[in-house]
Amino acid sequence: MAVLTSLHLGEHGTYMGAGFDYEYTFKDGKHSIKVRVEGVTSDDALVIDVDEKFAQKLIELIDEYSLRKWDGYQKSDNNVLDGSGFGF
């Protein structure tokens, strides 16, 4: 069985209030999700404890949609002028 230790998804842009970060971590035997919206510091972000079933569902979704292909993705298109971007 695969073990997922971390996952980050974020979107940031120039549109007011548009940014967010979701971060899953498995550390010291605990699973958690941190949710942060633009303007909120990482220390003040909402942290939600989740269980192993949640982590397993994440792994299933990652596999179902071949999301591992995005690992390390980094690309820029200077012709796109909306100022939005994401990280995964």
Secondary structure, 3 states (H helix, E strand, C coil): CCCCCEEEEEEECCCCCCCEEEEEEEECCEEEEEEEECCCCHHHCEEEEECHHHHHHHHHHHHHCCHHHHCCCCCCCCCCCCCCEEEC
